[in-house]
Amino acid sequence: MKKTLLLTENFPPKEGGSGRWFWELYSRLPNDKVLIVANDTPEGREFDKTHELDIVRIELESTEWGLASTKGLGFYWETIRKVLKLIKEYGIEEVHCGRVIPEGVIARALKLLAGARYNCFVHGEDVETAATSREHSLLVKNVCKNASMLICNSENTANIVRKLGFDSGSKCEVLHPGVDTSRFEVAAPDTSFRQKMGWSGKRVLLTVGRLQRRKGQDFLIKSMPTLLNEFPDLFYAVVGRGECYDELISLVDQHELHDKVCVYPDMDDEALIKCYQQCDIFILPNRTIGNDIEGFGMVLVEAQVCGKPVIAGDSGGTRETMNIGKTGHIIDCSSTENLLNGLSPILRNPEIVDGEVNIADYAKNRFNWDQHVAKAKRLFK
């Protein structure tokens, strides 16, 4: 494997699926071959005391990612200067970009200045949303054209890259995120945990993810009064933080669902895994908003490894996370009406899925990190 620099703003302790993906993947690659350059925060510096990865923290946050403003130009100039110094200091042979923008733009400049080849991770929503801005679209096309490889998190993302004309597809390689099967696993029923969470005697639907509109927590909360008429034991548990927290709490108040819906914004990893293990059904009611999609849906894989059937919205790459009908279902979550029409028939079936396939075994066999790391090593050689 070449001496590699991973450049990413999204890295623990920052929450999010792509940051977890990078942590899990690059912590399993040879330590002496990887330098991680991530965003500098006090929390990040504290986190770095807990691991042995070779990591440098620099400022990677900016309110402007275009080149048409002095702020954007200043951000790129300062970041390129710092990373160029690290490339020379560490003898870097290849740069891996966490996203097309802004990390890919930085890598493109580094290739021009230092000849460093680069690979770029593509998540789906990043290239979709870039297409709404002419400037960003031109930047994405230039980054993709000059990358050695585009590492797509799903076949759906690779198809988006081709459809938008950012690449013919010849550079696209699909590398699904994996799951840590030593942490996420099937567990026996824990009555004390369910009691502590207020789940006793309830049929618990669980969503884990950032509190943002495309994740769909809002539509499911709005659907709960109707669902409860037919399924009075239903309980909706929402784990996550994000910009829609106040809106979701307001919906709970508005529909008087205080004993039927709970949002948990501050949950540690141990309790989070227990939620996966002790819920009844995992649901990600995601939808497409404008060009914003769900690139893959790691939470759906984590839930399946814990033995739980999953339900997801028909947007982005969620279909690739499950064996449809065997370990989970895809439904239309683009409106509350469509969500109800898709979800209600599933909830009427006590088995949810047909039971021919062991849910946990399916997810472990398809998404374990061993095979994903092996594929990454082949791609990065």
C-alpha positions, 0 to 999 in steps of 0.5 A: 500500500502506498503512503497515504494521506486521508484528508477529511473534515468528517472524522470522529469525534464528529458524528455521522456515517462517513466519519465512522466509515473512515475511522473503521476503515483506516484504523484497520489499514497498516498504521505506518502507511496512513496519515490522517488530516482531520478538522481541528477542534478541542474535542478532536484533540481529546479524542486523539488521546484515546487512539494510536492513529497518526493524525494531524489536526488542521482547520478544515471547516469553512462557510464557503467552499467555492472559489468565487469569494475571497473567503473561499479562496483564503480557505483553500490557499491556507489549507493547500499550503498546510497539506502540501507541507505535510505531503513533503514531510511524511513522504506521501504518495497518494491523497484520499479525499473524504468528499469531492468538495472541499477535500477533492478541490484541495487534492486537485490543487495538490496534484497540480503543485506536487504531482500527488495522485488522489482518490476521492470518496463519493457519498451520493448526496455530495455530488447530487447537491453540487449539481445545483450550483454551476460553480460547484458542478464545474469543480466536481467535474474537474475533481472527478476527471483528474482523480485516479479513482472514485470510491463510491459508497454504493452502486446507486452513488456510482450511477449518479456520478455517471448520470450527472456526467462527472465521470463515465464510470471507468474510475468508479469503484464501489466500496460499501461501509462495513460494520464492527461485528465485535460491537454490534451483535445479537443480545438477549432481551433486557427487560431492565433496559427496556423499562428504563427507556419506557419501552416495557410492553411496547412495540418499539420502532427505532431510528438512529441518525442525524435529525434532519429532514431527509432522514424522515423522523418528522413524517413518521412522528406525524404518522404516529396518531394514525398508526396508534389507532391500529397499533396502540402498543407502538412506540417511536424512539429517535436517537440523534442530534441535529438541526431539526431537534426543536421541530421534532419536539414541537411535533411531539407536543402538537400531536400529544405523543409524549408517552408514544414518542421520545427523542434521545439527543445525548446517548453514549455508544453503549446505550446506543448499541443496546437500543439497536439490540432491544428495539423491535424494528429499525426504521430509516424513513428517509426521503429525497429532498431536492438533490439531497439523498441517503447515500447508503445507510450504515445504520440499517446494516448495524441494526441487521447485525443486531438481528433486527428487521429494517424498513427504509425509504426508497431513496439513494442506496438503502436498497443495497443494505438489505435482502429485500423481503428477507431482512427488511423492506423498502417503502415510499416515505416521500409523504406521510400518506405514502409512509402510512400506506407502506408501513401499515401492511408491514406492521400487520405482519407479526413476523415483519419479514418471511424468516427464511434468512437469518438477519444477523448472519446475512449482514455479518457475511455481507458487510463485515469489515474483514472483507471490506478492508481486504477490498480496500487494500486491493484498491489502494495497492 
